[in-house]
Amino acid sequence: MSLFGGVVSVTGVAFFMFSVLAVAFLGYALGRITIKGVSLGTAGVFIVALLFGCFFYNPLEAQLSGYADKALKIVENLGLILFVTSVGFIAGPKFFSNMKKNFKSYVLLGLIIIISGGLAAVGCIYLGRALGETDYEGFTAMIVGLLSGALTSTPAFSAAKDTVASQYESLVSVGHGIAYIFGVIGVVLFVQLVPKFMKANMEEERAKLIQVSDGTAKKTYTGKLIDLDGFGFGVFSVAAVVGIFVGMIKVPLTTNGLSGTTFSLTTTGGCLLMALLFGHFGRIGKISIMPQESTLKVLRELGLMLFLVCAGIPGGADFVEFFDPMYFVYGVIMTILPMIIGFVFAKYVLKLSLLNNLGSITGGMTSTPALGTIINISGTEDVASAYAATYPIALISVVLISQLLIILF
């Protein structure tokens, strides 16, 4: 069988599919383990994927004739598209009205989180130099990679690699891989532990969230709408395809100094934006452009699972190869500090309700897995609106901050 420009056996493809599904099964089983009310949930899939990558990546690579990375990346991207497009559709009906009411809060919180992460990175740069780092440019490249991993931001990772000198691109990749693991797990645990520490009543918190968006949903069309298909796969696919093209649009960021540096929404941002628009309008004339709610929930969970499996397997392999305790500590700092500062700022300055606060934190940290977690523990899909509102601000800010660090340090 010819795949990826080479020959991959049918056995290799079967082994790949078996691996993905086995990791998913074991991951969900791990995620069900609850200790004092806290569990990994879907993030358990990520932990098992990391372990699989640590011990079985080489056999997988051999079975796929050296094309494991490409196969995993394809499925990872598919999962990400399914997840963010579903989230966009779910949040769409209430998103723009909610955004209008809380626009300043979402912008401020997104900026506060990313700036805090940037300042934490600066602190780590100076700490590393004080501890004896002599290759300043190389160490900065490592720190910027750690920052992108700590905030689980692929756009920042790509922008950093494009900005650093070519000999330091590998350091950005290593840093991203080391910090990414805690970047995922840390935010997932944070959004579960905070309600526990605050002894939050989820029923009351859901009511507060509904009050924020009460009356903001679009008016329901009373006539009978025409569905392209019963489940809504057709319109879902249209939104995703258009979103992919929108995400490919590159906007120049600079004209001097960083020639050729551009910004794009990427596939994630493009699909999220288009799904929000489709979900907001709901129909074009008599044609429905809103998938069934049951379809969106299934695709959201399926997408998250595929993303975590296929991001975790190569992450586990890289982690074992490049792990350094001090770099891991730097990554932990750059994950925890922005979350704490962002949460305190949102609670005491912006006066956001708990679920609106935590939903915004997941968007500000650009954390896809944590959004899935907060939806599950909150018991409401409305929390996705806060994620979707804060995410674009954080997406743009973290790219700019990463490039600024490279320029200044």
C-alpha positions in Angstrom: 0.0 0.0 0.0 1.5 3.3 -1.0 1.1 6.1 1.5 3.1 9.3 2.2 5.2 8.8 -0.9 6.5 5.4 0.4 5.3 1.9 0.9 3.4 1.1 4.2 2.1 -2.4 4.7 -1.5 -3.3 5.5 -0.2 -4.7 8.7 1.4 -1.4 9.5 -1.8 0.5 9.0 -3.7 -2.0 11.1 -1.1 -1.7 13.9 -1.5 2.1 13.8 -5.3 1.9 14.1 -5.0 -0.7 16.8 -2.5 1.5 18.7 -4.8 4.6 18.5 -7.9 2.7 19.7 -6.0 0.8 22.4 -4.5 4.1 23.8 -8.0 5.6 23.8 -9.5 2.7 25.7 -6.8 2.6 28.4 -6.8 6.4 28.6 -10.5 6.6 29.2 -10.2 3.9 31.9 -7.4 5.9 33.6 -9.4 9.1 33.3 -12.3 7.4 35.3 -10.1 7.0 38.4 -11.2 9.6 40.8 -9.3 10.7 43.9 -11.1 13.1 46.2 -13.4 14.2 43.4 -10.6 14.9 41.0 -9.9 12.9 37.9 -8.0 13.3 34.6 -11.1 12.7 32.5 -10.2 12.7 28.8 -6.7 13.9 29.7 -6.1 10.3 30.8 -5.9 9.5 27.1 -3.0 12.0 26.9 -1.1 10.3 29.8 -1.5 6.8 28.2 -0.5 8.2 24.8 2.7 9.7 26.4 3.5 6.3 28.0 2.9 4.5 24.7 5.2 7.0 23.0 7.9 6.4 25.6 7.9 2.6 25.2 6.4 1.8 21.8 7.1 4.6 19.4 10.0 2.8 17.7 7.9 -0.3 16.9 5.2 2.0 15.6 7.7 3.8 13.4 9.0 0.5 12.1 5.6 -0.7 11.2 4.8 2.5 9.3 8.2 2.4 7.5 9.4 5.6 9.0 6.2 7.6 8.5 4.7 7.5 12.0 5.1 11.2 12.5 3.2 12.1 9.4 0.4 9.6 10.2 0.1 10.9 13.7 0.1 14.5 12.5 -2.7 13.9 10.0 -5.0 12.3 12.6 -4.0 14.9 15.2 -5.1 17.7 12.9 -8.3 15.9 12.0 -9.1 15.6 15.7 -8.4 19.3 16.3 -10.6 20.2 13.4 -13.5 18.1 14.7 -13.1 19.5 18.2 -12.8 23.2 17.6 -15.5 23.2 14.9 -17.9 21.5 17.3 -17.0 24.0 20.0 -17.6 26.9 17.6 -21.1 25.5 16.6 -22.0 25.0 20.3 -20.9 28.4 21.4 -22.2 30.3 18.3 -25.8 31.0 19.2 -24.8 33.0 22.3 -21.3 33.9 21.5 -21.6 37.4 19.9 -24.1 38.7 22.4 -22.0 37.4 25.2 -18.9 38.9 23.6 -20.6 42.3 23.3 -21.4 42.3 27.0 -18.0 41.2 28.2 -15.7 42.3 25.4 -13.3 44.3 27.6 -13.1 41.6 30.2 -12.2 38.9 27.7 -9.6 41.1 26.0 -8.0 42.1 29.3 -8.0 38.6 30.7 -6.5 37.2 27.5 -3.7 39.8 27.6 -3.1 39.4 31.3 -2.6 35.7 31.0 -0.2 35.9 28.0 1.7 38.9 29.4 2.1 37.0 32.7 3.5 34.0 30.7 5.9 36.3 28.9 7.1 37.8 32.1 7.5 34.4 33.6 9.6 33.5 30.5 11.8 36.6 31.1 12.3 35.6 34.7 13.4 32.1 33.6 15.8 33.7 31.1 17.5 35.7 33.8 17.4 32.8 36.3 19.1 30.5 33.7 21.8 33.1 33.0 22.4 33.5 36.7 22.8 29.7 37.0 25.4 29.6 34.3 23.8 29.6 30.8 26.3 31.1 28.5 24.7 30.7 25.0 22.2 33.5 25.5 20.6 33.2 22.0 20.3 29.4 22.2 18.9 29.6 25.7 16.3 32.2 24.7 15.2 29.9 21.9 14.8 27.1 24.4 12.8 29.3 26.7 10.5 30.5 23.9 9.9 26.8 23.0 9.1 26.1 26.6 6.6 29.0 26.6 4.8 27.7 23.6 4.6 24.3 25.1 3.5 25.6 28.5 0.6 27.5 26.8 0.1 24.5 24.4 0.2 27.0 21.5 1.1 25.6 18.1 1.0 29.1 16.4 3.6 30.5 18.9 5.7 27.4 18.4 5.7 27.9 14.6 6.3 31.6 14.9 9.3 31.1 17.2 10.9 28.5 14.8 10.4 31.0 11.9 12.0 33.8 13.9 15.1 32.3 15.6 18.3 31.6 13.7 18.2 28.3 11.8 20.8 26.6 14.1 18.4 27.2 17.1 15.2 25.8 15.6 15.7 22.4 17.1 16.0 24.0 20.6 12.6 25.6 20.1 11.2 22.1 19.3 12.8 20.5 22.3 11.6 23.2 24.6 8.0 22.9 23.3 8.0 19.1 23.8 9.3 19.3 27.3 6.8 21.9 28.5 3.8 20.6 26.5 3.1 17.7 28.8 2.5 19.8 32.0 1.0 22.4 29.8 -1.9 20.0 29.1 -2.1 18.2 32.5 -1.6 21.4 34.6 -4.6 23.3 33.1 -6.8 20.2 33.3 -6.1 19.7 37.0 -6.4 23.5 37.7 -9.9 23.8 36.4 -10.9 20.8 38.5 -9.1 21.8 41.7 -10.2 25.4 41.9 -13.9 24.6 42.2 -13.0 22.0 44.9 -10.9 24.4 46.9 -13.7 27.1 46.6 -16.3 24.4 47.5 -18.3 25.7 44.6 -22.0 24.7 44.1 -22.1 23.8 40.4 -25.9 24.3 40.2 -25.5 27.8 41.4 -22.5 28.5 39.2 -24.4 27.2 36.1 -27.3 29.6 37.0 -24.8 32.5 37.2 -23.5 31.6 33.8 -27.0 31.4 32.3 -27.7 34.9 33.7 -24.8 36.3 31.8 -26.1 34.9 28.5 -29.8 35.0 29.4 -31.8 36.3 26.5 -28.8 36.5 24.2 -29.7 33.5 22.0 -30.9 34.2 18.5 -34.6 34.0 17.9 -35.8 30.7 16.7 -37.1 30.4 13.1 -40.7 29.2 13.3 -40.8 27.7 9.8 -39.6 24.3 8.8 -35.9 24.3 7.8 -34.3 22.1 5.2 -31.5 19.9 6.4 -28.7 18.8 4.0 -28.6 15.5 6.1 -30.2 14.3 9.2 -27.2 14.6 11.5 -25.7 17.8 10.1 -22.4 16.3 8.8 -22.8 18.3 5.6 -22.9 21.8 7.1 -20.2 20.7 9.6 -17.9 19.8 6.8 -18.6 23.1 4.9 -17.7 25.1 8.0 -14.5 23.1 8.6 -13.4 23.4 5.0 -14.0 27.2 4.8 -12.3 27.5 8.2 -9.2 25.7 7.0 -8.9 28.1 4.1 -9.4 31.1 6.4 -6.7 29.8 8.7 -4.2 29.6 5.8 -4.5 33.4 5.2 -1.2 35.0 6.3 -1.0 38.6 7.5 2.4 40.3 7.5 3.4 41.4 11.0 6.5 43.4 10.2 8.1 45.2 7.3 11.6 45.6 8.9 13.8 43.5 11.1 11.7 40.3 10.8 11.3 40.2 7.1 8.7 37.5 6.1 7.2 37.1 9.6 3.5 36.6 9.3 0.5 35.8 11.5 -2.4 33.4 10.6 -5.4 32.1 12.5 -4.2 28.6 11.7 -6.5 25.7 11.2 -7.7 26.0 14.8 -8.6 29.6 14.7 -10.1 29.5 11.2 -12.4 26.5 12.0 -13.4 28.1 15.3 -14.3 31.4 13.7 -16.4 29.9 10.8 -18.2 27.5 13.2 -19.1 30.5 15.5 -20.5 32.3 12.5 -22.5 29.3 11.3 -23.8 28.6 14.8 -24.7 32.3 15.3 -26.9 32.5 12.1 -28.2 29.0 12.2 -29.7 29.1 8.8 -29.4 30.6 5.3 -32.9 31.3 4.2 -34.8 28.0 4.7 -31.6 25.9 4.8 -30.3 24.9 8.2 -26.6 25.4 8.8 -26.6 24.1 12.3 -25.8 20.4 13.0 -27.8 18.4 15.5 -26.6 18.9 19.1 -26.0 15.2 19.6 -23.8 15.2 16.5 -21.7 18.1 17.9 -21.2 16.4 21.3 -20.0 13.2 19.6 -17.7 14.9 17.2 -16.3 17.2 20.0 -15.4 14.2 22.2 -14.1 12.1 19.2 -12.0 15.0 18.0 -10.5 15.7 21.5 -9.7 12.0 21.9 -7.9 11.7 18.5 -6.0 15.0 19.2 -4.7 13.8 22.6 -3.7 10.4 21.3 -1.8 11.6 18.3 -0.2 14.6 20.1 0.8 12.5 23.1 2.5 9.6 21.3 5.3 11.6 19.7 5.4 13.9 22.8 6.2 10.9 24.9 9.1 9.9 22.6 10.5 13.4 22.5 10.2 13.8 26.3 12.3 10.8 27.0 14.9 11.8 24.5 15.3 15.5 25.5 14.1 15.7 29.1 16.0 18.1 31.4 14.7 18.6 35.0 15.5 22.3 35.1 13.8 23.0 31.7 10.8 21.1 32.9 10.7 23.3 36.0 10.8 26.4 33.8 7.8 25.1 31.8 5.8 24.4 35.0 6.4 28.0 36.1 5.2 29.3 32.7 2.1 27.2 33.0 1.1 27.8 36.6 1.9 31.5 37.0 -0.3 32.8 34.2 -3.3 30.7 35.4 -3.1 31.9 38.9 -2.7 35.6 38.0 -5.4 35.3 35.4 -7.8 33.6 37.8 -7.2 36.2 40.6 -7.6 39.1 38.1 -10.8 37.7 36.7 -12.3 37.0 40.1 -11.4 40.2 42.0 -11.0 42.8 39.3 -13.3 41.7 36.5 -15.8 40.1 38.9 -16.4 37.1 36.5 -18.4 34.2 37.8 -16.5 31.0 38.5 -17.4 29.1 35.3 -17.0 32.2 33.1 -13.6 32.7 34.8 -12.4 29.1 34.3 -13.8 29.0 30.7 -11.9 32.2 29.9 -8.7 30.7 31.6 -8.9 27.7 29.2 -9.1 30.1 26.3 -6.4 32.3 27.5 -4.1 29.3 28.0 -5.2 28.1 24.6 -5.9 24.7 26.2 -8.1 22.4 24.1 -8.1 19.5 26.6 -9.0 21.7 29.6 -12.1 23.0 27.8 -13.3 19.5 27.4 -12.8 19.0 31.1 -14.6 22.2 32.2 -17.5 21.3 30.1 -17.8 17.9 31.7 -17.4 19.1 35.3 -19.7 22.1 34.9 -22.4 20.2 33.1 -23.1 23.0 30.6 -22.0 23.7 27.1 -22.4 27.5 27.7 -18.9 27.6 29.2 -17.5 27.2 25.7 -18.5 30.8 24.9 -15.9 32.1 27.4 -13.2 29.9 25.8 -14.1 31.0 22.3 -14.1 34.7 23.3 -10.7 34.7 25.0 -8.9 32.3 22.7 -8.4 34.6 19.7 -6.9 37.3 21.9 -4.5 34.8 23.5 -3.6 33.3 20.1 -2.5 36.6 18.7 -0.8 37.8 21.9 1.3 34.7 22.5 2.7 34.8 18.9 3.7 38.4 19.3 5.2 37.8 22.8 7.2 34.9 21.6 8.7 36.9 18.8 9.4 39.9 21.1 11.3 37.7 23.5 13.6 36.5 20.7 14.2 40.0 19.5 15.0 41.5 22.9 17.0 38.6 24.4 
